[in-house]
Amino acid sequence: MKRRVFIAIDLPPELKQRIADTIKQWQWLPIRWLAPENWHITLIPPVHLEDPEIDALVALLKRQRLGGPFGVRFSRVILAPPGAPARMVWLEGEAPSELTQLQKKLEKAWASLAALAQPKGEHRPLALHVTLARFEPGELKELEAKTRTLGEVDFRFEANEVVVMESHLKPSGAEYGRLATVPL
């Protein structure tokens, strides 16, 4: 059975609670807020894999030297993506060099498994963000014309694992589940 799989860093529960408390001030916006259990940092975008391919990927990741734990800091809540009509709300920060290095190691490991489907799309520099909400472009046109930054924050945590996640696409939006966790 094909599954829609990606690699991410999950946020710790206490950070998710702090974010949820902070975004309450914007809950009046007419947009679809994502559930906190779906908040994560995507490192490798979704592809469709069979169960044996997922097992091979997890085994490979567990053998890799992915680095060690590192700090992550988010500094603002913005209308996103930058440089395009807004259609999401992101929690954003500057990507630490360790995060960029981790993504490169994961891409190299993924590519070494020739049997795996390769993630599609153009390769872009890693933008540290967590998608908090989605909406149709133009729905927040008046707000977007005034500002793209909803608020400044100072949220920090230590990333100490990557997660192989499965994405279930539903009419109400994607839901994510953990398939495997690999320590850094």
ROKOLTOR-263115 format. One record per residue (C-alpha): residue in one letter; chain; z, x, y. Coordinates in steps of 0.1 Angstrom, whole numbers, plus 5000, padded with zeros to 4 digits. Each point is the difference from the previous one (the first is absolute). Example, Ala and Ser with C-alpha at 12.3 -4.5 7.8 and 13.67 -1.06 7.14 Angstrom:
BEGIN
<atom><resn>A</resn><chain>A</chain><c3>5078</c3><c1>5123</c1><c2>4955</c2></atom>
<atom><resn>S</resn><chain>A</chain><c3>4993</c3><c1>5014</c1><c2>5034</c2></atom>
//
This chain:
BEGIN
<atom><resn>M</resn><chain>A</chain><c3>5000</c3><c1>5000</c1><c2>5000</c2></atom>
<atom><resn>K</resn><chain>A</chain><c3>4990</c3><c1>5014</c1><c2>5034</c2></atom>
<atom><resn>R</resn><chain>A</chain><c3>5028</c3><c1>5002</c1><c2>5026</c2></atom>
<atom><resn>R</resn><chain>A</chain><c3>4998</c3><c1>5007</c1><c2>5037</c2></atom>
<atom><resn>V</resn><chain>A</chain><c3>5020</c3><c1>5032</c1><c2>5003</c2></atom>
<atom><resn>F</resn><chain>A</chain><c3>5010</c3><c1>5023</c1><c2>5029</c2></atom>
<atom><resn>I</resn><chain>A</chain><c3>5025</c3><c1>5027</c1><c2>5008</c2></atom>
<atom><resn>A</resn><chain>A</chain><c3>5026</c3><c1>4996</c1><c2>5027</c2></atom>
<atom><resn>I</resn><chain>A</chain><c3>5034</c3><c1>5009</c1><c2>5014</c2></atom>
<atom><resn>D</resn><chain>A</chain><c3>5023</c3><c1>4970</c1><c2>4999</c2></atom>
<atom><resn>L</resn><chain>A</chain><c3>5025</c3><c1>4995</c1><c2>5027</c2></atom>
<atom><resn>P</resn><chain>A</chain><c3>5037</c3><c1>5000</c1><c2>4992</c2></atom>
<atom><resn>P</resn><chain>A</chain><c3>5017</c3><c1>4966</c1><c2>5000</c2></atom>
<atom><resn>E</resn><chain>A</chain><c3>5023</c3><c1>5009</c1><c2>5029</c2></atom>
<atom><resn>L</resn><chain>A</chain><c3>4970</c3><c1>5010</c1><c2>5022</c2></atom>
<atom><resn>K</resn><chain>A</chain><c3>4982</c3><c1>4967</c1><c2>4990</c2></atom>
<atom><resn>Q</resn><chain>A</chain><c3>5031</c3><c1>4981</c1><c2>5012</c2></atom>
<atom><resn>R</resn><chain>A</chain><c3>5001</c3><c1>5019</c1><c2>5034</c2></atom>
<atom><resn>I</resn><chain>A</chain><c3>4962</c3><c1>4993</c1><c2>5004</c2></atom>
<atom><resn>A</resn><chain>A</chain><c3>5005</c3><c1>4963</c1><c2>4991</c2></atom>
<atom><resn>D</resn><chain>A</chain><c3>5028</c3><c1>4997</c1><c2>5026</c2></atom>
<atom><resn>T</resn><chain>A</chain><c3>4979</c3><c1>5017</c1><c2>5027</c2></atom>
<atom><resn>I</resn><chain>A</chain><c3>4969</c3><c1>4978</c1><c2>4995</c2></atom>
<atom><resn>K</resn><chain>A</chain><c3>5019</c3><c1>4968</c1><c2>5003</c2></atom>
<atom><resn>Q</resn><chain>A</chain><c3>4994</c3><c1>5002</c1><c2>5037</c2></atom>
<atom><resn>W</resn><chain>A</chain><c3>4962</c3><c1>4995</c1><c2>4993</c2></atom>
<atom><resn>Q</resn><chain>A</chain><c3>5002</c3><c1>4973</c1><c2>4973</c2></atom>
<atom><resn>W</resn><chain>A</chain><c3>4988</c3><c1>4975</c1><c2>5025</c2></atom>
<atom><resn>L</resn><chain>A</chain><c3>4965</c3><c1>5016</c1><c2>5000</c2></atom>
<atom><resn>P</resn><chain>A</chain><c3>4975</c3><c1>4978</c1><c2>4982</c2></atom>
<atom><resn>I</resn><chain>A</chain><c3>4992</c3><c1>5026</c1><c2>4973</c2></atom>
<atom><resn>R</resn><chain>A</chain><c3>5007</c3><c1>5005</c1><c2>4963</c2></atom>
<atom><resn>W</resn><chain>A</chain><c3>5029</c3><c1>5023</c1><c2>4995</c2></atom>
<atom><resn>L</resn><chain>A</chain><c3>5001</c3><c1>5019</c1><c2>4967</c2></atom>
<atom><resn>A</resn><chain>A</chain><c3>5031</c3><c1>4999</c1><c2>4979</c2></atom>
<atom><resn>P</resn><chain>A</chain><c3>5022</c3><c1>5031</c1><c2>5002</c2></atom>
<atom><resn>E</resn><chain>A</chain><c3>4995</c3><c1>5007</c1><c2>4962</c2></atom>
<atom><resn>N</resn><chain>A</chain><c3>4963</c3><c1>5006</c1><c2>5008</c2></atom>
<atom><resn>W</resn><chain>A</chain><c3>5007</c3><c1>5026</c1><c2>5027</c2></atom>
<atom><resn>H</resn><chain>A</chain><c3>4988</c3><c1>5035</c1><c2>4990</c2></atom>
<atom><resn>I</resn><chain>A</chain><c3>4981</c3><c1>5031</c1><c2>5011</c2></atom>
<atom><resn>T</resn><chain>A</chain><c3>4966</c3><c1>5002</c1><c2>4982</c2></atom>
<atom><resn>L</resn><chain>A</chain><c3>4990</c3><c1>5035</c1><c2>4990</c2></atom>
<atom><resn>I</resn><chain>A</chain><c3>4971</c3><c1>4992</c1><c2>4976</c2></atom>
<atom><resn>P</resn><chain>A</chain><c3>4982</c3><c1>4967</c1><c2>5005</c2></atom>
<atom><resn>P</resn><chain>A</chain><c3>4995</c3><c1>4974</c1><c2>4973</c2></atom>
<atom><resn>V</resn><chain>A</chain><c3>4976</c3><c1>5003</c1><c2>4971</c2></atom>
<atom><resn>H</resn><chain>A</chain><c3>4996</c3><c1>4981</c1><c2>4968</c2></atom>
<atom><resn>L</resn><chain>A</chain><c3>5013</c3><c1>5018</c1><c2>4969</c2></atom>
<atom><resn>E</resn><chain>A</chain><c3>5006</c3><c1>4991</c1><c2>4963</c2></atom>
<atom><resn>D</resn><chain>A</chain><c3>5034</c3><c1>5005</c1><c2>4985</c2></atom>
<atom><resn>P</resn><chain>A</chain><c3>4991</c3><c1>5033</c1><c2>4982</c2></atom>
<atom><resn>E</resn><chain>A</chain><c3>4987</c3><c1>5013</c1><c2>5034</c2></atom>
<atom><resn>I</resn><chain>A</chain><c3>5033</c3><c1>4991</c1><c2>5017</c2></atom>
<atom><resn>D</resn><chain>A</chain><c3>5019</c3><c1>5017</c1><c2>4972</c2></atom>
<atom><resn>A</resn><chain>A</chain><c3>4979</c3><c1>5031</c1><c2>5005</c2></atom>
<atom><resn>L</resn><chain>A</chain><c3>5005</c3><c1>5000</c1><c2>5037</c2></atom>
<atom><resn>V</resn><chain>A</chain><c3>5038</c3><c1>4996</c1><c2>4997</c2></atom>
<atom><resn>A</resn><chain>A</chain><c3>5002</c3><c1>5028</c1><c2>4974</c2></atom>
<atom><resn>L</resn><chain>A</chain><c3>4979</c3><c1>5023</c1><c2>5023</c2></atom>
<atom><resn>L</resn><chain>A</chain><c3>5022</c3><c1>4992</c1><c2>5031</c2></atom>
<atom><resn>K</resn><chain>A</chain><c3>5032</c3><c1>5008</c1><c2>4980</c2></atom>
<atom><resn>R</resn><chain>A</chain><c3>4985</c3><c1>5034</c1><c2>4991</c2></atom>
<atom><resn>Q</resn><chain>A</chain><c3>4990</c3><c1>5008</c1><c2>5036</c2></atom>
<atom><resn>R</resn><chain>A</chain><c3>5019</c3><c1>5020</c1><c2>5026</c2></atom>
<atom><resn>L</resn><chain>A</chain><c3>4999</c3><c1>4975</c1><c2>5027</c2></atom>
<atom><resn>G</resn><chain>A</chain><c3>5025</c3><c1>5017</c1><c2>5023</c2></atom>
<atom><resn>G</resn><chain>A</chain><c3>5035</c3><c1>4990</c1><c2>5008</c2></atom>
<atom><resn>P</resn><chain>A</chain><c3>5017</c3><c1>4973</c1><c2>5020</c2></atom>
<atom><resn>F</resn><chain>A</chain><c3>4991</c3><c1>4998</c1><c2>5038</c2></atom>
<atom><resn>G</resn><chain>A</chain><c3>5010</c3><c1>4981</c1><c2>5030</c2></atom>
<atom><resn>V</resn><chain>A</chain><c3>4979</c3><c1>4971</c1><c2>5014</c2></atom>
<atom><resn>R</resn><chain>A</chain><c3>5005</c3><c1>4985</c1><c2>5035</c2></atom>
<atom><resn>F</resn><chain>A</chain><c3>4985</c3><c1>4968</c1><c2>5015</c2></atom>
<atom><resn>S</resn><chain>A</chain><c3>5000</c3><c1>4997</c1><c2>5037</c2></atom>
<atom><resn>R</resn><chain>A</chain><c3>4983</c3><c1>4968</c1><c2>5010</c2></atom>
<atom><resn>V</resn><chain>A</chain><c3>4987</c3><c1>4965</c1><c2>4990</c2></atom>
<atom><resn>I</resn><chain>A</chain><c3>4964</c3><c1>4995</c1><c2>5011</c2></atom>
<atom><resn>L</resn><chain>A</chain><c3>4970</c3><c1>4977</c1><c2>4998</c2></atom>
<atom><resn>A</resn><chain>A</chain><c3>4976</c3><c1>5018</c1><c2>4978</c2></atom>
<atom><resn>P</resn><chain>A</chain><c3>4977</c3><c1>5016</c1><c2>4990</c2></atom>
<atom><resn>P</resn><chain>A</chain><c3>4997</c3><c1>5023</c1><c2>5030</c2></atom>
<atom><resn>G</resn><chain>A</chain><c3>4966</c3><c1>5001</c1><c2>5016</c2></atom>
<atom><resn>A</resn><chain>A</chain><c3>4989</c3><c1>4967</c1><c2>4985</c2></atom>
<atom><resn>P</resn><chain>A</chain><c3>5007</c3><c1>4963</c1><c2>5006</c2></atom>
<atom><resn>A</resn><chain>A</chain><c3>5036</c3><c1>4993</c1><c2>4989</c2></atom>
<atom><resn>R</resn><chain>A</chain><c3>5005</c3><c1>4983</c1><c2>4966</c2></atom>
<atom><resn>M</resn><chain>A</chain><c3>5033</c3><c1>5014</c1><c2>4988</c2></atom>
<atom><resn>V</resn><chain>A</chain><c3>5035</c3><c1>5010</c1><c2>5012</c2></atom>
<atom><resn>W</resn><chain>A</chain><c3>5009</c3><c1>5035</c1><c2>4989</c2></atom>
<atom><resn>L</resn><chain>A</chain><c3>5032</c3><c1>5020</c1><c2>4999</c2></atom>
<atom><resn>E</resn><chain>A</chain><c3>4986</c3><c1>5034</c1><c2>5010</c2></atom>
<atom><resn>G</resn><chain>A</chain><c3>5010</c3><c1>5036</c1><c2>5004</c2></atom>
<atom><resn>E</resn><chain>A</chain><c3>4987</c3><c1>5035</c1><c2>5000</c2></atom>
<atom><resn>A</resn><chain>A</chain><c3>4991</c3><c1>5012</c1><c2>4965</c2></atom>
<atom><resn>P</resn><chain>A</chain><c3>5021</c3><c1>5030</c1><c2>4990</c2></atom>
<atom><resn>S</resn><chain>A</chain><c3>4980</c3><c1>5029</c1><c2>4986</c2></atom>
<atom><resn>E</resn><chain>A</chain><c3>5017</c3><c1>4995</c1><c2>4966</c2></atom>
<atom><resn>L</resn><chain>A</chain><c3>4985</c3><c1>4965</c1><c2>4998</c2></atom>
<atom><resn>T</resn><chain>A</chain><c3>4965</c3><c1>5013</c1><c2>5007</c2></atom>
<atom><resn>Q</resn><chain>A</chain><c3>5005</c3><c1>5027</c1><c2>4974</c2></atom>
<atom><resn>L</resn><chain>A</chain><c3>5013</c3><c1>4975</c1><c2>4975</c2></atom>
<atom><resn>Q</resn><chain>A</chain><c3>4970</c3><c1>4978</c1><c2>5005</c2></atom>
<atom><resn>K</resn><chain>A</chain><c3>4976</c3><c1>5030</c1><c2>4994</c2></atom>
<atom><resn>K</resn><chain>A</chain><c3>5019</c3><c1>5009</c1><c2>4968</c2></atom>
<atom><resn>L</resn><chain>A</chain><c3>4997</c3><c1>4964</c1><c2>4988</c2></atom>
<atom><resn>E</resn><chain>A</chain><c3>4963</c3><c1>4998</c1><c2>5008</c2></atom>
<atom><resn>K</resn><chain>A</chain><c3>4994</c3><c1>5033</c1><c2>4981</c2></atom>
<atom><resn>A</resn><chain>A</chain><c3>5020</c3><c1>4988</c1><c2>4970</c2></atom>
<atom><resn>W</resn><chain>A</chain><c3>4981</c3><c1>4967</c1><c2>5000</c2></atom>
<atom><resn>A</resn><chain>A</chain><c3>4966</c3><c1>5018</c1><c2>5002</c2></atom>
<atom><resn>S</resn><chain>A</chain><c3>5010</c3><c1>5022</c1><c2>4971</c2></atom>
<atom><resn>L</resn><chain>A</chain><c3>5001</c3><c1>4970</c1><c2>4977</c2></atom>
<atom><resn>A</resn><chain>A</chain><c3>4962</c3><c1>4994</c1><c2>4998</c2></atom>
<atom><resn>A</resn><chain>A</chain><c3>5005</c3><c1>4968</c1><c2>4980</c2></atom>
<atom><resn>L</resn><chain>A</chain><c3>5017</c3><c1>4983</c1><c2>5029</c2></atom>
<atom><resn>A</resn><chain>A</chain><c3>4981</c3><c1>4979</c1><c2>5025</c2></atom>
<atom><resn>Q</resn><chain>A</chain><c3>5001</c3><c1>5018</c1><c2>5033</c2></atom>
<atom><resn>P</resn><chain>A</chain><c3>5014</c3><c1>4982</c1><c2>5031</c2></atom>
<atom><resn>K</resn><chain>A</chain><c3>4972</c3><c1>4987</c1><c2>5021</c2></atom>
<atom><resn>G</resn><chain>A</chain><c3>4994</c3><c1>5001</c1><c2>5037</c2></atom>
<atom><resn>E</resn><chain>A</chain><c3>4998</c3><c1>5028</c1><c2>5026</c2></atom>
<atom><resn>H</resn><chain>A</chain><c3>5027</c3><c1>5026</c1><c2>5000</c2></atom>
<atom><resn>R</resn><chain>A</chain><c3>5021</c3><c1>4997</c1><c2>5032</c2></atom>
<atom><resn>P</resn><chain>A</chain><c3>5029</c3><c1>5021</c1><c2>5012</c2></atom>
<atom><resn>L</resn><chain>A</chain><c3>5033</c3><c1>4986</c1><c2>4989</c2></atom>
<atom><resn>A</resn><chain>A</chain><c3>5015</c3><c1>4976</c1><c2>5025</c2></atom>
<atom><resn>L</resn><chain>A</chain><c3>5036</c3><c1>4995</c1><c2>4993</c2></atom>
<atom><resn>H</resn><chain>A</chain><c3>5005</c3><c1>4962</c1><c2>5001</c2></atom>
<atom><resn>V</resn><chain>A</chain><c3>5014</c3><c1>4970</c1><c2>4982</c2></atom>
<atom><resn>T</resn><chain>A</chain><c3>4982</c3><c1>4967</c1><c2>5003</c2></atom>
<atom><resn>L</resn><chain>A</chain><c3>5026</c3><c1>4974</c1><c2>5011</c2></atom>
<atom><resn>A</resn><chain>A</chain><c3>4976</c3><c1>4970</c1><c2>5008</c2></atom>
<atom><resn>R</resn><chain>A</chain><c3>4964</c3><c1>4990</c1><c2>4999</c2></atom>
<atom><resn>F</resn><chain>A</chain><c3>4980</c3><c1>4976</c1><c2>5021</c2></atom>
<atom><resn>E</resn><chain>A</chain><c3>4964</c3><c1>4992</c1><c2>5010</c2></atom>
<atom><resn>P</resn><chain>A</chain><c3>4985</c3><c1>5022</c1><c2>5027</c2></atom>
<atom><resn>G</resn><chain>A</chain><c3>5003</c3><c1>4982</c1><c2>5033</c2></atom>
<atom><resn>E</resn><chain>A</chain><c3>5030</c3><c1>4979</c1><c2>4991</c2></atom>
<atom><resn>L</resn><chain>A</chain><c3>5022</c3><c1>5022</c1><c2>5023</c2></atom>
<atom><resn>K</resn><chain>A</chain><c3>4974</c3><c1>5007</c1><c2>5026</c2></atom>
<atom><resn>E</resn><chain>A</chain><c3>5022</c3><c1>4993</c1><c2>5030</c2></atom>
<atom><resn>L</resn><chain>A</chain><c3>5028</c3><c1>5022</c1><c2>4987</c2></atom>
<atom><resn>E</resn><chain>A</chain><c3>4976</c3><c1>5027</c1><c2>4989</c2></atom>
<atom><resn>A</resn><chain>A</chain><c3>4985</c3><c1>5000</c1><c2>5035</c2></atom>
<atom><resn>K</resn><chain>A</chain><c3>5035</c3><c1>5008</c1><c2>5014</c2></atom>
<atom><resn>T</resn><chain>A</chain><c3>5013</c3><c1>5025</c1><c2>4975</c2></atom>
<atom><resn>R</resn><chain>A</chain><c3>4994</c3><c1>5013</c1><c2>4965</c2></atom>
<atom><resn>T</resn><chain>A</chain><c3>5036</c3><c1>5013</c1><c2>4996</c2></atom>
<atom><resn>L</resn><chain>A</chain><c3>5025</c3><c1>4972</c1><c2>4992</c2></atom>
<atom><resn>G</resn><chain>A</chain><c3>5030</c3><c1>5023</c1><c2>5000</c2></atom>
<atom><resn>E</resn><chain>A</chain><c3>5014</c3><c1>5035</c1><c2>4996</c2></atom>
<atom><resn>V</resn><chain>A</chain><c3>5022</c3><c1>5007</c1><c2>4969</c2></atom>
<atom><resn>D</resn><chain>A</chain><c3>5017</c3><c1>5030</c1><c2>4984</c2></atom>
<atom><resn>F</resn><chain>A</chain><c3>4999</c3><c1>4994</c1><c2>4962</c2></atom>
<atom><resn>R</resn><chain>A</chain><c3>5004</c3><c1>5029</c1><c2>4976</c2></atom>
<atom><resn>F</resn><chain>A</chain><c3>5003</c3><c1>5005</c1><c2>4963</c2></atom>
<atom><resn>E</resn><chain>A</chain><c3>4995</c3><c1>5027</c1><c2>4974</c2></atom>
<atom><resn>A</resn><chain>A</chain><c3>4970</c3><c1>4996</c1><c2>4978</c2></atom>
<atom><resn>N</resn><chain>A</chain><c3>5010</c3><c1>5012</c1><c2>4965</c2></atom>
<atom><resn>E</resn><chain>A</chain><c3>4976</c3><c1>4982</c1><c2>4977</c2></atom>
<atom><resn>V</resn><chain>A</chain><c3>4965</c3><c1>4986</c1><c2>4998</c2></atom>
<atom><resn>V</resn><chain>A</chain><c3>4993</c3><c1>4967</c1><c2>4983</c2></atom>
<atom><resn>V</resn><chain>A</chain><c3>4969</c3><c1>4989</c1><c2>4980</c2></atom>
<atom><resn>M</resn><chain>A</chain><c3>4997</c3><c1>4964</c1><c2>5011</c2></atom>
<atom><resn>E</resn><chain>A</chain><c3>4980</c3><c1>4970</c1><c2>4989</c2></atom>
<atom><resn>S</resn><chain>A</chain><c3>4985</c3><c1>4976</c1><c2>5025</c2></atom>
<atom><resn>H</resn><chain>A</chain><c3>4997</c3><c1>4963</c1><c2>4991</c2></atom>
<atom><resn>L</resn><chain>A</chain><c3>4976</c3><c1>4983</c1><c2>5024</c2></atom>
<atom><resn>K</resn><chain>A</chain><c3>5010</c3><c1>4964</c1><c2>5007</c2></atom>
<atom><resn>P</resn><chain>A</chain><c3>4988</c3><c1>4974</c1><c2>5025</c2></atom>
<atom><resn>S</resn><chain>A</chain><c3>5033</c3><c1>5004</c1><c2>5018</c2></atom>
<atom><resn>G</resn><chain>A</chain><c3>4995</c3><c1>5038</c1><c2>5002</c2></atom>
<atom><resn>A</resn><chain>A</chain><c3>5005</c3><c1>5031</c1><c2>4978</c2></atom>
<atom><resn>E</resn><chain>A</chain><c3>5031</c3><c1>5005</c1><c2>4980</c2></atom>
<atom><resn>Y</resn><chain>A</chain><c3>5010</c3><c1>5034</c1><c2>4987</c2></atom>
<atom><resn>G</resn><chain>A</chain><c3>5019</c3><c1>5011</c1><c2>4969</c2></atom>
<atom><resn>R</resn><chain>A</chain><c3>5012</c3><c1>5034</c1><c2>4988</c2></atom>
<atom><resn>L</resn><chain>A</chain><c3>4984</c3><c1>5014</c1><c2>4969</c2></atom>
<atom><resn>A</resn><chain>A</chain><c3>5015</c3><c1>5035</c1><c2>5000</c2></atom>
<atom><resn>T</resn><chain>A</chain><c3>5021</c3><c1>5023</c1><c2>5023</c2></atom>
<atom><resn>V</resn><chain>A</chain><c3>4995</c3><c1>5037</c1><c2>5002</c2></atom>
<atom><resn>P</resn><chain>A</chain><c3>5027</c3><c1>5022</c1><c2>5017</c2></atom>
<atom><resn>L</resn><chain>A</chain><c3>4989</c3><c1>5025</c1><c2>5027</c2></atom>
//
